[in-house]
């Protein structure tokens, strides 16, 4: 990053749960600075605590220790400046693409003309023009993900959290959606925090990769990825970085 303005800061955050009268640590002492407009990827094995960290940033869970601040201000609970795209999109099947995308603005009582204009901008940006009146049941998996991305952007977040959004897609659609999300990010230049357990996906997308340990999650390593975009997954430097990160990644047991 040329200009490293800190947008989000995690300071010694931890999270745990009680399971059958035993305390279970999910995240321990995670500290991290996230820069304005960067594409940050949080990488780790399955069920290592990646989603728990995102949920705490989103305000869906409160850390048991530590604090999270946005633009220097400690955040407690949900914040309109932070949006989220889930793996399971929870699109409303009885609503059209347009109605799903504009829903957040409708809840905020934004006038219909204004919210339709905002929704249309992002429907067009993700390549769904012509499908405004379609229902989720009429869309492919990749198209549903585009609806979820458009919906999140329409709410105008400063930070967009993405929790393994392509994990349930077939390989070909997944590759296409990786290019799509980079295209949208380069057009919009929001801060993106993207969670995945796929090393190649992380390398293809990230400005930086935060590698987490297996549960309980803590930061093992942070990698600056200086490869030019679009990235070639068969490039020797790409393959070298993939091996370096793979060798340092905990197995999901």
Secondary structure in CASP SS format (residue, H / E / C, confidence):
PFRMAT SS
TARGET T0000
AUTHOR 0000-0000-0000
METHOD secondary structure of the structure
MODEL  1
X C 1.00
X C 1.00
X C 1.00
X C 1.00
X C 1.00
X E 1.00
X E 1.00
X E 1.00
X E 1.00
X E 1.00
X E 1.00
X E 1.00
X E 1.00
X E 1.00
X E 1.00
X E 1.00
X E 1.00
X E 1.00
X E 1.00
X C 1.00
X C 1.00
X E 1.00
X E 1.00
X E 1.00
X E 1.00
X E 1.00
X E 1.00
X E 1.00
X E 1.00
X E 1.00
X E 1.00
X E 1.00
X E 1.00
X E 1.00
X E 1.00
X C 1.00
X C 1.00
X C 1.00
X E 1.00
X E 1.00
X E 1.00
X E 1.00
X E 1.00
X C 1.00
X C 1.00
X C 1.00
X C 1.00
X C 1.00
X C 1.00
X H 1.00
X H 1.00
X H 1.00
X H 1.00
X H 1.00
X H 1.00
X H 1.00
X H 1.00
X H 1.00
X C 1.00
X C 1.00
X C 1.00
X C 1.00
X C 1.00
X C 1.00
X E 1.00
X E 1.00
X E 1.00
X E 1.00
X E 1.00
X E 1.00
X C 1.00
X C 1.00
X E 1.00
X E 1.00
X C 1.00
X C 1.00
X C 1.00
X C 1.00
X C 1.00
X C 1.00
X C 1.00
X E 1.00
X E 1.00
X E 1.00
X E 1.00
X C 1.00
X C 1.00
X C 1.00
X C 1.00
X C 1.00
X C 1.00
X C 1.00
X C 1.00
X C 1.00
X C 1.00
X E 1.00
X H 1.00
X H 1.00
X H 1.00
X H 1.00
X H 1.00
X C 1.00
X H 1.00
X H 1.00
X H 1.00
X H 1.00
X H 1.00
X C 1.00
X C 1.00
X C 1.00
X C 1.00
X H 1.00
X H 1.00
X H 1.00
X H 1.00
X H 1.00
X H 1.00
X H 1.00
X H 1.00
X H 1.00
X H 1.00
X H 1.00
X H 1.00
X H 1.00
X H 1.00
X C 1.00
X C 1.00
X C 1.00
X C 1.00
X C 1.00
X C 1.00
X C 1.00
X C 1.00
X C 1.00
X E 1.00
X H 1.00
X H 1.00
X H 1.00
X C 1.00
X C 1.00
X H 1.00
X H 1.00
X H 1.00
X H 1.00
X H 1.00
X H 1.00
X H 1.00
X H 1.00
X H 1.00
X H 1.00
X H 1.00
X H 1.00
X H 1.00
X H 1.00
X C 1.00
X C 1.00
X C 1.00
X C 1.00
X E 1.00
X E 1.00
X E 1.00
X E 1.00
X E 1.00
X C 1.00
X C 1.00
X C 1.00
X C 1.00
X C 1.00
X C 1.00
X C 1.00
X H 1.00
X H 1.00
X H 1.00
X H 1.00
X H 1.00
X H 1.00
X H 1.00
X H 1.00
X H 1.00
X H 1.00
X H 1.00
X H 1.00
X H 1.00
X H 1.00
X H 1.00
X H 1.00
X H 1.00
X H 1.00
X C 1.00
X C 1.00
X E 1.00
X E 1.00
X E 1.00
X E 1.00
X E 1.00
X E 1.00
X C 1.00
X C 1.00
X H 1.00
X H 1.00
X H 1.00
X H 1.00
X H 1.00
X H 1.00
X H 1.00
X C 1.00
X C 1.00
X E 1.00
X E 1.00
X E 1.00
X E 1.00
X E 1.00
X C 1.00
X C 1.00
X C 1.00
X C 1.00
X E 1.00
X C 1.00
X E 1.00
X E 1.00
X E 1.00
X E 1.00
X E 1.00
X E 1.00
X C 1.00
X C 1.00
X C 1.00
X C 1.00
X C 1.00
X C 1.00
X C 1.00
X C 1.00
X C 1.00
X C 1.00
X C 1.00
X H 1.00
X H 1.00
X H 1.00
X H 1.00
X H 1.00
X H 1.00
X H 1.00
X H 1.00
X H 1.00
X H 1.00
X H 1.00
X H 1.00
X C 1.00
X C 1.00
X C 1.00
X C 1.00
X C 1.00
X C 1.00
END
